[in-house]
Amino acid sequence: MAYIFEEPSHTFDEYLLVPGYTGPDCIPANVSLQTPVVRYNKKAGEKCPLMMNIPMTSAVMQAVSDDKLAVALAKEGGISFIYGSQTIENQAAMVARVKAYKAGFVTSDTNIKPEQTLTELVTAIEKTGHSTVAVTEDGTANGKLVGIITDRDFRITHCPDGAKVKDYMTPLSSLVMGQEGITLEEANEIIWQKKVNQLPVVDKNGHLLSLIFRKDAASHQEHPLELLDSQKRYIVGAGINTRDYMERVPALLAAGVDVMTLDSSEGFTEWQKRALHDIHEKWPEAKVGAGNVVDADGFNFLADAGADFVKIGIGGGSICITREQKGIGRGQATATIEVAKARDAYYEKTGIYIPICSDGGIVYDHHVTLALAMGADFVMLGRYFARFDESPTNKLIVNGNYVKEYWGEGSNRARNWQRYDLGGKKGMAFEEGVDSYVPYAGSLHDNVTLTTSKVIHAMCNCGAVTIPELQKIAKITLVSPASIREGGAHDVIVKNSIKAN
């Protein structure tokens, strides 16, 4: 006879946080949302090698995580996992574009020779999207600097045929430059004092090392939590599968990816175990999460297999129909609670702390706080990010309202890309996701700022200023359907719900 759980599984909407004592130092300004991303030996005093400044990641989905959204989320302190249901070359190129995005010291990938034509320059600008180009003697990234040219220095329609870059560039003699060893703070001070838009940094022989841009200094002030690596590049993740990982992983690592995750609706499998073994054996420094699981057995299996973090959740996503199609899954809150207990037991036994990610089932902002209080180190969101300007999908007007397209990775739409092989016999595949719309919500920055503000204030209500402290002292209660109704506006006519004739 099958094992039957006596208690029903629950979703986040069935719980509320109970306030705790808020001390004098428990104010929003003192709250930190920093959280670990990958495993580390906590008992030995190790520091986690990869931390996030906010506990939010974007889902491994075509409709959510491309390079544009990855940059936007890294600016806020989180990580995007660029979708893997595309060619290896395209995914690696997305990762490379995030790592090359102008943040701090930038190594140019569009340098050009002074003798080249403006037509060649325009082609390079269109290819990379970088409108400021360093001119070096040999056209290489670290060649001897001779000038700078931007798309504001010429009009291609008003230039004679064969016009040369050297005739339109700002020459070396007119450039303000920084010398090797300059700090980012010093460089930004020069930029503001000299009223320039960019500062080339050169070595003692005049060879270009990097470029620093005025807009990056302003961006850092607007995004104080931006998530950068040791080279001042944005942190970015990527999704991988259990089929072509031996070809995909090296390409992603070469592109500069910081962390990867095996992307599957069910991770308690021999295939994920083999993939984790093979990847860590070939590339020991690679960071690879795994999942998804919904109980302690699944967590322990992936932890023993070497997962750097474990994702929780089957069938809870807004576009996921796995439970409907296969009858497989578990309420997201119950799954998070059980896996968190397994994570803590594993830590007590081994000294190794393996972060867990609650993936799916989050509808409202307060669900993020609940997931964290229940033990998640961070959450993964799809529908949430699909609504924003920075997501890769089309913005449309449907029934008079602005919406954005949103589809699941298990939908036919996601599967219908060149040479994407799900395996199995022909004709045996079925959908586990739907094609849909989500209400358009504006910019990622504004929405993430609002969401994290709600999380921070809720933590203060619980008496916590860090996520680990929240997990230690939070009190959570199940609520009845009547309590849920009572929690919203009721027995009144909300003004903005009355439509004028």
C-alpha positions, 0 to 999 in steps of 0.5 A: 500500500502507498504511503499516505501523509495524514496531514494535508499539504498547505499553500502560502495563502493559508498562513500568516505571520504573528507579530513579535516584539519589535525592539528599538533597533529593529527598524527598516534601515537596519534590516539586511536581506543578504542571503547565501546562494551556494553550499559552504562549510558554515561550522568550519567558519567558511564564508559563503562564496556567493551571496545575494543582497536580496533573496530573489531570483528569476525563473529559468524561463523563455518568457522571463530570464534573458540578458536584459532582465539579468542586468536589471535584477543584478542591479537590485541585488538578485540573480537571473537564471538565463533560460536553457531552452535555446542553443548553447551558443545563444545562451552563452552569448546572453551570459557574455552580454551580461558580464560585458555590460558597462558596470565599473571597469569595462573591457571593450569588445568593440575596439576598432582600428583608426583606418577602418571605415565608419560603415565597419564601425556602425556594423560593430555598434549594431552587433554589440549595442555599445555606442562608445568605441575605443580606437586602438592601433591594432583594433584589439581590446588592449591595443595602444589607445589612439582615440575614442569615437561614439555614435554622436561623433558622426552621421553615417548618412552625411559621411563620404563613402569610405570615411575613416574612423580616424577623421571623426574620433576624439584623438588621444591628445584631447582625451582625459585618461586614468592610469593603471591602478586607479580606483573606481572612486578616483575614476568617478571623481575625475569624470565629474570634475572633467565633465567627461562621459567616459574615462579610458584607463591605460598602462604605462605604455599607453595600452588600453586596460578598460573604460569607466563610464559616467552613467555607471557612477550614477547607476551605482548611486541609484542601485546601492545593492547591485550584485557584482563579482570581483571584477565589478561585473554583474552576477548572472546565472543560467539553467542547464539540463541533464542531456547536453550539460557536458557541452553546455557547461564549458560554454557557459563557464567560458562566457563568465557564468557565476552559478547554474541550476539543473532545470527540471519539474522533478529533481529526485532522479538518477539523471540529476545525480549523474549530471552533478557528479560529472560537472563537479568532477570536470569543473570542480569550481562550478556552482550548480543547483538542482531540483525541484523536490518537495520533501526531505528524501528529495533534498537529502538525495540532491545534497549527497549528490553535491547540489550547491543549492536545492530548489523546492516546488512541483506544480505550484507555478501560475502557468504549471499544470503538472499536478493537473496532468500527472497528479504529482506535487505538493503544497508549496508551504508544506514542501518548503517547511519540510525541506527546510527541516531537512536542510537544518538536519543536514547542516547539524550532521555535516557542518555543510549549509546548503541553501534552499530556494522556494520556486513557485506558488508565490502570488502576493508580496507577503508570500516572499516573507512567509517563504523566508520565515519557513526556511527558504534562503531565497525564492525563484519567481516567474510570473512576478518578473514576466510582468515588467518592462525588462522581461523578453516578451511582447507588451500587448493590449488585450480587452483594453488592458496592457498585458505581457505574454507569459508561457511555461517551459512545459508548454508547447510554445516553449518546446517549439524551438530548434532541436529542443529534444525532450527525450522519450518516444515520439507522440508521448509528450504532453503539456505541463504548462500553459500559454497566457498573459499577465498584467503589465506592471511597469519597471522592475526597479520600482516593483522590486523596491516595493516588494523588498520594502514590504518584506523588510517592514514585515520582518521588523513586525516579527522583530528580525533584522536578518533572514536567519534571525527571521527563521529563528524567531518567526511565529506562523499560524494557519488561517481559516477561509474566513480569516483569509476573507477578513484579511482584505478589504470587506464590507465596504465599497472601495472608491476606485472600484466604482466606474464613472458612467 
